[in-house]
Amino acid sequence: MPKEGDHLESGGDDSKEERTQDASEETVRKRVRANTPSPHRGNTPQASPSRFVSVEELMETAKGVTNMALAHEIMVNDAFQVKPAELPEGSLERKVKEIVHKAFWDCLEAQLKENPPTYEHSIKLLAEIKETLLSFLLPGHGRLRSRIDEVLDLPLIQQQAENGALDISQLSHFIVGMMGSLCAPCRDEDIDKLKQITDIVPLLKAIFSVLDLMKVDMANFALTSIRPHLMQQSVEFERSKFQEFLEKHPNALDYTEKWLEDTVRCLREAAADGSSAATSDPPLLLPVNVHNHAYLRLLRWDHTSDPFPETVLMDQVRFQEMHHEAEQLVLLSSVLLIIYTTTGEAISGLPGLMETLKSTVNVLLADMHTPNHDPVTQDNPVGSSCVELSPTSTLQLYRGFGFVACRICFYHACF
């Protein structure tokens, strides 16, 4: 029979084992937390705790930015147009869409072939077509609206379907005729093709395809109509939208601040190198000069490594195009200078040679920013530029052009 002291001793041993186990588990948890990366753990302390953002706030912010970007594109791009959405060939979304559409049209065809036919899906399609046609009407199209309501009367169509007196072919011909009166002139050929279709299911399928194109045409017409009004309110609209964005995300201008600070630093270094007398407020640091030099720096921006400033992010593609055009212009000027310096006075007075050389060099530099561009593999156009020169001048120009080609190759090898 065990004694009481034995019980106390064994109980003490158990408690020690439990404490040891708890301590070991706590050590493991600490190690796990220490080795687990955390977005709030870094080398520098956080200035303020992170704020959780709800999904609704994210969706609202994304919608506001999208609207602002869309309005900006409409205002600065005169050729902006809405284009039909096309899924990539072979993508999962396209395959799913094709399968679902095929199943729907097969089901519709099976319903119409029943005896008596079932018009459940057909009536839904007619209702959707009616809604689309009414959306194309302007406020002054009262007679057309009344005509559509009269012919595509859904309660009457439902009664005709129940009594077996529904004629979908007649309704389809009315729809095609109404589409012809509402569509843009560029859709007349599509309307003529619809009139040649006799089967009901292919006709309805083609009607919806043309209606989708007409929706795009109507959207582009609306953009053309509202563009002058947007131009009048563009500055205030973008300013208000951007202010709303900043109120919800105060740290949204970090890259813009860095862009301006780097510009100020560059101007101060240039002022220090260019002037011996230091002044308290040098002219180069005026706000307008900082603004102008900041935009000039965007023409030499490294888009692969440096994040673009937020305030001009919507125009990044345009700045890239201007950057390429500026580089091409510098190369063109350098090439012409080298040619005229190398050849001397032999070609200085020839009429039309400058324009010919410009077009020739532009051909060589047309795709200079593409990855596979190689000016050496292009056709040599010097012969066509030298047909009016003497043999000596032609040889001089050929040597100058060869030197220029070497410089272009060297430029591409370095950059």
C-alpha positions in Angstrom: 0.0 0.0 0.0 1.6 3.3 -1.0 2.1 6.0 1.5 0.9 9.6 1.3 4.4 10.9 0.8 4.7 8.7 -2.2 1.6 10.3 -3.6 2.9 13.8 -3.0 6.3 12.9 -4.5 4.7 11.3 -7.6 2.3 14.3 -7.9 5.3 16.7 -7.8 7.1 14.7 -10.5 4.0 14.9 -12.7 3.6 18.6 -12.2 7.3 19.1 -13.1 6.9 17.0 -16.2 3.8 19.1 -17.2 5.7 22.4 -16.7 8.6 21.1 -18.7 6.3 20.1 -21.5 4.5 23.4 -21.5 7.8 25.2 -21.5 9.0 23.2 -24.5 5.8 23.8 -26.4 6.0 27.6 -25.6 9.6 27.5 -27.0 8.5 25.8 -30.2 5.7 28.4 -30.6 8.2 31.2 -30.2 10.5 29.7 -32.8 7.7 29.3 -35.2 6.6 32.9 -34.8 10.1 34.1 -35.2 10.7 32.1 -38.4 7.3 33.0 -39.9 7.4 36.0 -42.2 5.0 38.8 -41.2 4.0 41.8 -43.2 4.2 43.9 -40.0 7.7 42.8 -39.1 10.6 44.6 -40.8 14.0 46.1 -40.2 12.5 49.5 -39.5 9.6 50.3 -37.1 6.3 51.1 -38.5 5.2 54.7 -38.1 1.6 53.7 -37.5 -0.3 50.4 -37.2 -1.7 48.9 -40.4 -5.4 49.6 -41.0 -7.5 46.8 -42.3 -9.5 47.6 -45.4 -12.8 45.9 -46.1 -13.7 44.3 -49.4 -16.3 46.9 -50.0 -13.8 49.7 -49.7 -11.4 48.0 -52.1 -14.1 47.5 -54.6 -15.3 51.1 -54.3 -11.7 52.4 -54.7 -11.1 50.2 -57.7 -14.3 51.4 -59.3 -13.4 55.0 -58.7 -9.9 54.6 -60.2 -11.3 52.7 -63.2 -13.9 55.5 -63.8 -11.2 58.1 -63.5 -8.8 56.3 -65.9 -11.7 55.7 -68.4 -12.7 59.4 -68.3 -9.0 60.4 -68.7 -8.5 58.2 -71.7 -11.7 59.5 -73.4 -10.5 63.1 -72.9 -6.9 62.7 -74.1 -7.4 60.1 -76.8 -9.6 61.3 -79.7 -9.5 57.9 -81.3 -10.7 56.1 -78.2 -13.4 53.6 -78.9 -15.2 50.7 -77.2 -14.3 47.4 -78.8 -16.1 44.1 -78.5 -14.7 41.8 -75.8 -12.9 38.9 -77.3 -11.7 36.0 -75.2 -8.3 34.5 -76.1 -8.3 31.6 -78.4 -8.1 28.3 -76.5 -8.7 29.9 -73.1 -10.8 28.2 -70.5 -13.3 31.1 -70.4 -13.8 30.9 -74.2 -14.3 27.1 -74.1 -16.8 27.4 -71.2 -18.7 30.1 -73.0 -18.9 28.1 -76.2 -20.1 25.0 -74.4 -22.8 26.9 -72.5 -24.0 28.7 -75.6 -24.1 25.5 -77.6 -26.1 23.8 -74.9 -28.6 26.7 -74.8 -29.2 26.8 -78.6 -29.5 23.0 -78.8 -32.1 23.1 -76.1 -34.0 25.9 -77.9 -33.9 23.9 -81.1 -35.2 20.8 -79.3 -38.1 22.8 -77.8 -39.2 24.2 -81.2 -39.1 20.7 -82.7 -41.5 19.3 -80.1 -45.1 18.6 -81.0 -46.6 21.0 -80.0 -43.6 23.3 -79.8 -42.5 24.8 -76.5 -41.8 28.5 -76.5 -40.5 29.1 -73.0 -36.9 30.0 -74.1 -38.1 31.8 -77.2 -40.3 34.2 -75.3 -37.4 35.0 -73.0 -35.2 35.7 -76.0 -37.9 38.0 -77.5 -38.2 39.9 -74.2 -34.4 40.4 -74.2 -34.4 41.6 -77.8 -37.2 44.0 -77.1 -35.3 45.5 -74.2 -32.2 45.9 -76.3 -34.1 47.6 -79.2 -35.8 50.0 -76.7 -32.3 50.9 -75.3 -31.2 52.1 -78.8 -34.1 54.6 -79.1 -33.6 58.3 -78.4 -36.2 60.5 -76.7 -37.6 61.6 -80.0 -38.3 58.1 -81.3 -41.8 58.0 -80.0 -43.4 56.2 -83.0 -40.7 53.5 -83.1 -41.2 52.9 -79.4 -44.9 52.5 -79.8 -44.4 50.2 -82.8 -42.0 48.0 -80.8 -44.3 47.8 -77.9 -47.2 46.9 -80.2 -45.5 44.1 -82.1 -43.4 42.7 -79.2 -46.3 42.7 -76.7 -45.1 40.0 -74.3 -48.5 39.1 -72.7 -50.0 38.8 -76.2 -47.1 36.6 -77.3 -47.5 34.4 -74.3 -51.2 34.0 -75.1 -50.4 33.1 -78.7 -47.9 30.5 -77.5 -50.4 28.9 -75.2 -53.0 28.7 -78.0 -50.5 27.5 -80.6 -50.8 30.6 -82.8 -47.4 32.1 -82.3 -45.4 32.9 -85.5 -41.8 33.4 -84.5 -40.7 33.8 -88.1 -42.9 36.9 -88.5 -41.6 38.4 -85.3 -38.0 37.7 -86.4 -38.5 39.5 -89.7 -40.0 42.5 -87.8 -36.9 42.5 -85.5 -34.5 42.4 -88.4 -36.3 45.3 -90.1 -36.3 47.3 -86.9 -32.5 46.6 -86.5 -31.9 47.9 -90.0 -33.6 51.2 -89.2 -31.7 51.7 -85.9 -28.2 50.4 -86.9 -25.2 52.4 -88.1 -24.5 52.4 -91.8 -21.5 50.1 -91.2 -24.0 47.3 -90.1 -26.1 47.3 -93.3 -24.1 44.3 -94.7 -24.8 42.4 -91.5 -28.5 43.2 -91.7 -28.6 41.9 -95.3 -27.0 38.6 -94.2 -29.7 38.3 -91.5 -32.4 38.6 -94.1 -31.0 35.6 -96.0 -31.3 33.3 -93.0 -34.5 31.2 -93.0 -34.0 28.8 -90.0 -35.3 30.2 -86.7 -32.5 29.1 -84.3 -29.6 30.3 -86.5 -31.5 33.5 -87.2 -32.0 34.3 -83.5 -28.4 33.4 -82.8 -27.2 35.8 -85.6 -29.6 38.5 -84.3 -28.0 38.5 -80.9 -24.5 38.7 -82.5 -25.5 41.8 -84.5 -27.2 43.3 -81.5 -23.9 43.0 -79.5 -22.2 44.9 -82.3 -24.9 47.5 -82.3 -24.4 48.0 -78.5 -20.8 48.8 -79.2 -21.7 51.2 -81.9 -24.2 52.9 -79.6 -21.5 53.2 -76.8 -19.0 54.8 -79.2 -21.7 57.2 -80.4 -22.4 58.1 -76.8 -18.7 58.7 -76.2 -18.5 61.0 -79.2 -21.5 63.0 -77.9 -20.3 63.4 -74.3 -16.6 64.1 -75.1 -17.1 67.9 -75.5 -18.9 68.0 -72.1 -16.2 66.0 -70.5 -13.5 68.3 -71.8 -15.2 71.2 -70.0 -15.3 69.4 -66.7 -12.1 67.2 -67.1 -9.9 69.1 -64.6 -12.4 69.4 -61.8 -13.6 65.8 -62.3 -10.1 64.3 -62.1 -9.1 66.5 -59.2 -12.2 65.5 -57.2 -11.7 61.8 -57.9 -8.1 62.0 -57.1 -8.8 63.8 -53.8 -11.3 61.1 -52.8 -8.7 58.5 -53.5 -6.1 60.3 -51.4 -8.6 60.7 -48.5 -9.0 56.9 -48.3 -5.3 56.1 -49.0 -3.1 58.9 -47.6 0.2 57.1 -48.6 -0.8 56.8 -52.3 1.7 59.4 -53.5 5.0 57.9 -52.3 6.5 57.5 -55.8 5.4 61.0 -56.8 7.1 62.5 -53.8 10.3 60.6 -54.5 10.1 61.7 -58.2 9.9 65.4 -57.2 12.5 65.1 -54.4 15.0 63.5 -56.9 14.3 66.3 -59.3 15.1 68.9 -56.6 18.3 67.1 -55.7 19.4 66.9 -59.4 18.7 70.7 -59.8 20.7 71.5 -56.7 23.6 69.5 -57.8 23.5 71.2 -61.2 23.3 74.6 -59.6 26.2 73.7 -57.3 28.4 72.7 -60.3 27.4 75.6 -62.5 27.6 78.6 -60.2 30.4 79.5 -57.8 28.4 82.0 -55.8 25.8 80.2 -53.6 22.5 81.9 -53.1 19.8 81.2 -50.6 17.1 80.8 -53.3 18.7 79.8 -56.6 16.6 80.4 -59.8 16.7 76.8 -60.7 14.7 75.8 -57.7 11.6 77.8 -58.6 8.5 75.6 -58.5 7.9 76.0 -62.2 11.5 74.9 -63.0 11.2 71.9 -60.7 7.9 71.0 -62.4 9.4 71.4 -65.9 12.5 69.4 -65.2 10.5 66.7 -63.5 8.5 66.1 -66.7 11.7 66.2 -68.7 13.0 63.4 -66.5 10.0 61.3 -67.5 11.4 61.2 -71.1 14.5 59.4 -69.8 12.7 57.2 -67.3 13.8 53.7 -66.7 10.4 51.9 -66.9 11.8 48.5 -66.1 13.3 49.3 -62.7 11.8 52.6 -61.4 8.1 52.7 -60.4 6.3 55.4 -62.3 4.8 58.4 -60.3 1.2 57.9 -59.4 0.0 61.3 -60.7 1.0 60.4 -64.3 0.5 56.7 -64.1 -2.4 56.8 -66.5 -0.2 58.3 -69.2 2.8 55.9 -68.7 2.3 54.4 -72.2 2.3 57.8 -73.8 5.5 58.8 -72.0 7.1 55.6 -73.2 6.2 56.4 -76.8 7.6 59.9 -76.4 10.7 58.5 -74.8 11.2 56.2 -77.9 10.5 59.1 -80.3 13.0 61.4 -78.5 15.7 58.7 -78.6 15.0 58.1 -82.3 15.2 61.9 -83.0 18.5 62.2 -81.2 19.9 59.3 -83.2 18.6 60.8 -86.5 20.2 64.1 -85.8 23.5 62.5 -84.8 23.5 60.4 -87.9 22.9 63.3 -90.2 25.6 65.3 -88.5 28.1 62.5 -88.8 27.3 62.0 -92.5 27.6 65.7 -93.4 30.8 66.1 -91.3 32.4 63.0 -92.9 31.5 63.6 -96.5 32.3 67.3 -96.5 31.1 69.8 -99.1 30.5 67.2 -101.8 26.9 66.8 -100.7 26.1 70.0 -98.9 24.3 71.7 -101.9 22.4 68.7 -103.3 18.7 69.3 -103.3 16.5 66.7 -101.7 19.4 64.7 -100.2 18.6 65.7 -96.7 15.0 64.4 -96.9 16.2 61.2 -98.6 18.7 60.6 -95.9 16.1 61.3 -93.2 13.7 58.7 -94.7 16.5 56.2 -95.1 17.7 56.5 -91.5 14.2 56.4 -90.2 13.7 53.1 -92.0 16.8 51.8 -90.1 15.6 53.1 -86.8 11.9 52.3 -87.2 11.9 49.3 -84.9 14.9 50.2 -82.8 13.1 49.5 -79.6 11.9 46.0 -80.5 13.9 43.1 -79.0 14.8 41.5 -82.4 15.8 44.7 -84.2 19.1 44.4 -86.0 20.1 47.3 -88.4 22.8 45.2 -90.0 20.3 42.6 -91.4 18.2 45.3 -93.1 18.5 46.1 -96.7 21.3 48.7 -97.5 19.5 51.8 -98.9 22.6 53.8 -99.6 22.6 53.1 -103.3 19.1 54.6 -103.8 20.4 57.7 -102.0 23.5 58.2 -104.2 22.1 57.9 -107.7 22.6 61.6 -108.4 26.1 61.8 -107.0 29.5 61.6 -108.6 31.6 58.5 -108.0 33.8 60.3 -105.6 30.9 61.8 -103.6 29.2 58.4 -103.7 32.2 56.7 -102.2 32.5 59.4 -99.5 28.8 59.1 -98.6 29.0 55.3 -98.6 31.9 55.5 -96.1 30.0 57.9 -94.0 26.9 55.7 -94.0 29.0 52.7 -93.1 30.4 54.5 -90.1 26.9 55.5 -89.1 25.7 51.9 -89.3 28.6 50.9 -87.0 27.6 53.6 -84.6 24.0 52.4 -84.6 25.1 48.8 -84.0 27.3 50.0 -81.1 24.4 51.9 -79.7 22.1 48.8 -79.7 24.9 46.7 -78.2 25.3 49.1 -75.3 21.6 49.9 -74.7 
